[in-house]
């Protein structure tokens, strides 16, 4: 689709009045928005890897990372 064929008619105009109601937000550092991945070597039991799908599906490392992040966040909330 070309830019000139996009219908912008339902988007409200950004008036000075509207812009004056907005609050300034400090930009976050990029790594806080998208965490930096760091390679590491760990030994994980075969049955655990099988559970997360290694050998069958893509994304097993992402699923393991998600579980570890939930664990981390749960324990950070307690501190």
N, C-alpha and C positions, 0 to 999 in steps of 0.2 A: 504494500500500500504506500502510495506517495504522500508526503506531508500535506500537499495541497488538497488531497481528497479526505482528510480527517475533519470531522464535524466537531467544532469546538463550541457550538451554540449553547450547549447545556452546562458549560463551565462558567461559574460566576466571575465577574470582572474583579481584578485585584485593585480595589480603590484605596486611596490614602487612608480613609476611615477604617477599612478592614485591616490594612497593614499596621495601623497604629495599635490595634488590639493584640497583636502577636507579641510573644515573649521571646527574648533572646535566649538561646540554649547554647551552652558551651559544647563545642564539638568533642566527641569522644575520640580517643586514639583508635586507630584502625584495628589493632589487635584485640581490643575489647569488644568490637562489633563482630569480627570474624577471627576467632582465636587462631594463633599461629600454631601450625602443626610442627612437631619436632620428632624426628625419627628416633626410635628407641628399640632395643632388643630385650624382650622379656620371654621367659619360658612359661607357657600356659599349658595346663593339662589338656590332653587330646579330647577328652569328653566335653570340656568347656568350649574348645574351638569348634567341635562338631555341633554343639548346641547353638552357637552363633552363626553357623552356616559356612564355615571355611570348607572349600572344596565343592560346595553345592551352589552357593549364591555369591554374587558380588556384594560388597558392603559390610562384610563381617567386622572389619576393623572399625568402621563407623558405628556399628551397633555396640561393640565393646566400649568404644569411647563414650557413647551416649550413657551407657550404664554407669561407667566410672564417673562421668560428670554429675549424674543424678546423686550418686553416693557422696561425692565431694560437696555438692550444694546442700544436701541434707545435713551433713556434719558441720558445714560452715554456718548454717542457720542456728545451730545449737550453741555456737561460740559467742 
